[in-house]
Protein backbone atom coordinates (compact mmCIF):
# COMPACT_ATOMS: atom_id res chain seq x y z
CA UNK A 1 0.00 0.00 0.00
CA UNK A 2 2.90 2.36 0.66
CA UNK A 3 4.15 1.87 -2.89
CA UNK A 4 0.71 2.78 -4.25
CA UNK A 5 0.64 5.85 -2.01
CA UNK A 6 4.08 6.93 -3.23
CA UNK A 7 2.98 6.51 -6.86
CA UNK A 8 -0.17 8.48 -6.08
CA UNK A 9 1.87 11.33 -4.59
CA UNK A 10 4.15 11.48 -7.64
CA UNK A 11 1.28 11.38 -10.12
CA UNK A 12 -0.68 14.01 -8.17
CA UNK A 13 2.26 16.42 -8.09
CA UNK A 14 2.96 15.90 -11.80
CA UNK A 15 -0.72 16.47 -12.56
CA UNK A 16 -0.74 19.74 -10.63
CA UNK A 17 2.48 20.93 -12.28
CA UNK A 18 1.12 20.11 -15.73
CA UNK A 19 -2.21 21.83 -15.04
CA UNK A 20 -0.37 24.94 -13.82
CA UNK A 21 1.80 24.92 -16.92
CA UNK A 22 -1.35 24.71 -19.05
CA UNK A 23 -2.75 27.85 -17.41
CA UNK A 24 0.55 29.74 -17.72
CA UNK A 25 0.85 28.88 -21.41
CA UNK A 26 -2.72 30.00 -22.02
CA UNK A 27 -1.93 33.28 -20.27
CA UNK A 28 1.14 33.74 -22.47
CA UNK A 29 -1.02 33.11 -25.55
CA UNK A 30 -3.55 35.69 -24.33
CA UNK A 31 -0.75 38.20 -23.78
CA UNK A 32 0.50 37.63 -27.34
CA UNK A 33 -3.01 38.09 -28.76
CA UNK A 34 -3.39 41.34 -26.78
CA UNK A 35 0.00 42.52 -28.05
CA UNK A 36 -1.11 41.69 -31.58
CA UNK A 37 -4.29 43.68 -31.06
CA UNK A 38 -2.25 46.67 -29.87
CA UNK A 39 -0.02 46.39 -32.95
CA UNK A 40 -3.13 46.26 -35.14
CA UNK A 41 -4.42 49.47 -33.54
CA UNK A 42 -1.05 51.13 -34.14
CA UNK A 43 -1.13 50.01 -37.76
CA UNK A 44 -4.62 51.45 -38.18
CA UNK A 45 -3.54 54.75 -36.61
CA UNK A 46 -0.52 54.80 -38.91
CA UNK A 47 -2.84 54.32 -41.90
CA UNK A 48 -4.97 57.24 -40.76
CA UNK A 49 -1.92 59.48 -40.26
CA UNK A 50 -0.55 58.52 -43.68
CA UNK A 51 -3.86 59.28 -45.38
CA UNK A 52 -4.17 62.65 -43.65
CA UNK A 53 -0.60 63.60 -44.54
CA UNK A 54 -1.13 62.56 -48.17
CA UNK A 55 -4.25 64.72 -48.27
CA UNK A 56 -2.28 67.78 -47.13
CA UNK A 57 -0.16 67.58 -50.25
CA UNK A 58 3.03 69.47 -49.35
CA UNK A 59 6.51 67.86 -49.67
CA UNK A 60 7.17 67.66 -45.90
CA UNK A 61 3.85 65.92 -45.38
CA UNK A 62 4.61 63.49 -48.21
CA UNK A 63 7.94 62.60 -46.59
CA UNK A 64 6.21 61.99 -43.24
CA UNK A 65 3.57 59.88 -45.02
CA UNK A 66 6.33 57.63 -46.39
CA UNK A 67 7.56 57.10 -42.83
CA UNK A 68 4.07 56.02 -41.78
CA UNK A 69 3.85 53.69 -44.79
CA UNK A 70 7.11 52.02 -43.69
CA UNK A 71 5.68 51.63 -40.19
CA UNK A 72 2.62 49.97 -41.70
CA UNK A 73 4.76 47.34 -43.44
CA UNK A 74 6.66 46.67 -40.22
CA UNK A 75 3.40 46.27 -38.26
CA UNK A 76 2.11 43.77 -40.83
CA UNK A 77 5.32 41.73 -40.57
CA UNK A 78 5.20 41.82 -36.75
CA UNK A 79 1.53 40.80 -36.72
CA UNK A 80 2.26 37.55 -38.53
CA UNK A 81 5.00 36.63 -36.05
CA UNK A 82 2.75 37.51 -33.12
CA UNK A 83 -0.08 35.34 -34.49
CA UNK A 84 2.31 32.44 -35.03
CA UNK A 85 3.69 32.65 -31.50
CA UNK A 86 0.25 33.03 -29.90
CA UNK A 87 -1.03 29.98 -31.79
CA UNK A 88 2.06 28.06 -30.72
CA UNK A 89 1.38 28.91 -27.06
CA UNK A 90 -2.28 27.91 -27.45
CA UNK A 91 -1.35 24.55 -28.97
CA UNK A 92 1.19 23.88 -26.22
CA UNK A 93 -1.40 24.84 -23.59
CA UNK A 94 -3.91 22.45 -25.14
CA UNK A 95 -1.34 19.64 -25.07
CA UNK A 96 -0.54 20.31 -21.41
CA UNK A 97 -4.27 20.25 -20.67
CA UNK A 98 -4.63 16.82 -22.26
CA UNK A 99 -1.61 15.56 -20.33
CA UNK A 100 -2.93 17.00 -17.05
CA UNK A 101 -6.30 15.29 -17.52
CA UNK A 102 -4.54 12.01 -18.18
CA UNK A 103 -2.44 12.38 -15.03
CA UNK A 104 -5.57 13.21 -13.04
CA UNK A 105 -7.29 10.08 -14.37
CA UNK A 106 -4.28 8.04 -13.28
CA UNK A 107 -4.52 9.73 -9.90
CA UNK A 108 -8.16 8.69 -9.55
CA UNK A 109 -7.33 5.03 -10.21
CA UNK A 110 -4.44 5.14 -7.74
CA UNK A 111 -6.76 6.63 -5.09
CA UNK A 112 -9.25 3.85 -5.74
CA UNK A 113 -6.40 1.35 -5.38
CA UNK A 114 -5.52 2.77 -1.95
CA UNK A 115 -9.13 2.55 -0.82
CA UNK A 116 -9.37 -1.04 -2.04
CA UNK A 117 -6.04 -1.91 -0.39
CA UNK A 118 -7.34 -0.49 2.90
CA UNK A 119 -10.49 -2.56 2.55
CA UNK A 120 -8.42 -5.64 1.77
CA UNK A 121 -6.39 -5.14 4.94
CA UNK A 122 -9.53 -4.68 7.04
CA UNK A 123 -11.50 -7.58 5.52
CA UNK A 124 -8.52 -9.85 4.78
CA UNK A 125 -9.94 -10.73 1.37
CA UNK A 126 -7.50 -11.50 -1.37
CA UNK A 127 -10.02 -10.66 -4.10
CA UNK A 128 -10.20 -7.06 -2.90
CA UNK A 129 -6.40 -6.98 -2.74
CA UNK A 130 -6.28 -8.19 -6.36
CA UNK A 131 -8.75 -5.49 -7.39
CA UNK A 132 -6.51 -2.96 -5.63
CA UNK A 133 -3.47 -4.15 -7.57
CA UNK A 134 -5.40 -3.99 -10.85
CA UNK A 135 -6.61 -0.44 -10.10
CA UNK A 136 -3.04 0.57 -9.19
CA UNK A 137 -1.73 -0.94 -12.43
CA UNK A 138 -4.36 0.87 -14.49
CA UNK A 139 -3.64 4.16 -12.73
CA UNK A 140 0.10 3.79 -13.19
CA UNK A 141 -0.32 2.82 -16.84
CA UNK A 142 -2.53 5.83 -17.55
CA UNK A 143 -0.03 8.15 -15.84
CA UNK A 144 2.97 6.64 -17.57
CA UNK A 145 1.39 6.96 -21.01
CA UNK A 146 1.01 10.72 -20.52
CA UNK A 147 4.17 11.30 -22.50
CA UNK A 148 2.54 9.63 -25.50
CA UNK A 149 -0.25 12.24 -25.66
CA UNK A 150 0.09 14.51 -28.70
CA UNK A 151 -2.17 16.99 -30.41
C-alpha positions as CSV (number, residue, x, y, z in Angstrom):
1,X,0.0,0.0,0.0
2,X,2.9,2.4,0.7
3,X,4.1,1.9,-2.9
4,X,0.7,2.8,-4.3
5,X,0.6,5.9,-2.0
6,X,4.1,6.9,-3.2
7,X,3.0,6.5,-6.9
8,X,-0.2,8.5,-6.1
9,X,1.9,11.3,-4.6
10,X,4.2,11.5,-7.6
11,X,1.3,11.4,-10.1
12,X,-0.7,14.0,-8.2
13,X,2.3,16.4,-8.1
14,X,3.0,15.9,-11.8
15,X,-0.7,16.5,-12.6
16,X,-0.7,19.7,-10.6
17,X,2.5,20.9,-12.3
18,X,1.1,20.1,-15.7
19,X,-2.2,21.8,-15.0
20,X,-0.4,24.9,-13.8
21,X,1.8,24.9,-16.9
22,X,-1.4,24.7,-19.0
23,X,-2.7,27.8,-17.4
24,X,0.5,29.7,-17.7
25,X,0.8,28.9,-21.4
26,X,-2.7,30.0,-22.0
27,X,-1.9,33.3,-20.3
28,X,1.1,33.7,-22.5
29,X,-1.0,33.1,-25.5
30,X,-3.5,35.7,-24.3
31,X,-0.7,38.2,-23.8
32,X,0.5,37.6,-27.3
33,X,-3.0,38.1,-28.8
34,X,-3.4,41.3,-26.8
35,X,0.0,42.5,-28.0
36,X,-1.1,41.7,-31.6
37,X,-4.3,43.7,-31.1
38,X,-2.2,46.7,-29.9
39,X,0.0,46.4,-32.9
40,X,-3.1,46.3,-35.1
41,X,-4.4,49.5,-33.5
42,X,-1.0,51.1,-34.1
43,X,-1.1,50.0,-37.8
44,X,-4.6,51.4,-38.2
45,X,-3.5,54.7,-36.6
46,X,-0.5,54.8,-38.9
47,X,-2.8,54.3,-41.9
48,X,-5.0,57.2,-40.8
49,X,-1.9,59.5,-40.3
50,X,-0.5,58.5,-43.7
51,X,-3.9,59.3,-45.4
52,X,-4.2,62.6,-43.7
53,X,-0.6,63.6,-44.5
54,X,-1.1,62.6,-48.2
55,X,-4.3,64.7,-48.3
56,X,-2.3,67.8,-47.1
57,X,-0.2,67.6,-50.3
58,X,3.0,69.5,-49.4
59,X,6.5,67.9,-49.7
60,X,7.2,67.7,-45.9
61,X,3.8,65.9,-45.4
62,X,4.6,63.5,-48.2
63,X,7.9,62.6,-46.6
64,X,6.2,62.0,-43.2
65,X,3.6,59.9,-45.0
66,X,6.3,57.6,-46.4
67,X,7.6,57.1,-42.8
68,X,4.1,56.0,-41.8
69,X,3.9,53.7,-44.8
70,X,7.1,52.0,-43.7
71,X,5.7,51.6,-40.2
72,X,2.6,50.0,-41.7
73,X,4.8,47.3,-43.4
74,X,6.7,46.7,-40.2
75,X,3.4,46.3,-38.3
76,X,2.1,43.8,-40.8
77,X,5.3,41.7,-40.6
78,X,5.2,41.8,-36.8
79,X,1.5,40.8,-36.7
80,X,2.3,37.5,-38.5
81,X,5.0,36.6,-36.1
82,X,2.8,37.5,-33.1
83,X,-0.1,35.3,-34.5
84,X,2.3,32.4,-35.0
85,X,3.7,32.7,-31.5
86,X,0.2,33.0,-29.9
87,X,-1.0,30.0,-31.8
88,X,2.1,28.1,-30.7
89,X,1.4,28.9,-27.1
90,X,-2.3,27.9,-27.4
91,X,-1.3,24.6,-29.0
92,X,1.2,23.9,-26.2
93,X,-1.4,24.8,-23.6
94,X,-3.9,22.5,-25.1
95,X,-1.3,19.6,-25.1
96,X,-0.5,20.3,-21.4
97,X,-4.3,20.2,-20.7
98,X,-4.6,16.8,-22.3
99,X,-1.6,15.6,-20.3
100,X,-2.9,17.0,-17.1
101,X,-6.3,15.3,-17.5
102,X,-4.5,12.0,-18.2
103,X,-2.4,12.4,-15.0
104,X,-5.6,13.2,-13.0
105,X,-7.3,10.1,-14.4
106,X,-4.3,8.0,-13.3
107,X,-4.5,9.7,-9.9
108,X,-8.2,8.7,-9.6
109,X,-7.3,5.0,-10.2
110,X,-4.4,5.1,-7.7
111,X,-6.8,6.6,-5.1
112,X,-9.3,3.9,-5.7
113,X,-6.4,1.4,-5.4
114,X,-5.5,2.8,-2.0
115,X,-9.1,2.5,-0.8
116,X,-9.4,-1.0,-2.0
117,X,-6.0,-1.9,-0.4
118,X,-7.3,-0.5,2.9
119,X,-10.5,-2.6,2.6
120,X,-8.4,-5.6,1.8
121,X,-6.4,-5.1,4.9
122,X,-9.5,-4.7,7.0
123,X,-11.5,-7.6,5.5
124,X,-8.5,-9.9,4.8
125,X,-9.9,-10.7,1.4
126,X,-7.5,-11.5,-1.4
127,X,-10.0,-10.7,-4.1
128,X,-10.2,-7.1,-2.9
129,X,-6.4,-7.0,-2.7
130,X,-6.3,-8.2,-6.4
131,X,-8.7,-5.5,-7.4
132,X,-6.5,-3.0,-5.6
133,X,-3.5,-4.1,-7.6
134,X,-5.4,-4.0,-10.8
135,X,-6.6,-0.4,-10.1
136,X,-3.0,0.6,-9.2
137,X,-1.7,-0.9,-12.4
138,X,-4.4,0.9,-14.5
139,X,-3.6,4.2,-12.7
140,X,0.1,3.8,-13.2
141,X,-0.3,2.8,-16.8
142,X,-2.5,5.8,-17.5
143,X,0.0,8.1,-15.8
144,X,3.0,6.6,-17.6
145,X,1.4,7.0,-21.0
146,X,1.0,10.7,-20.5
147,X,4.2,11.3,-22.5
148,X,2.5,9.6,-25.5
149,X,-0.3,12.2,-25.7
150,X,0.1,14.5,-28.7
151,X,-2.2,17.0,-30.4
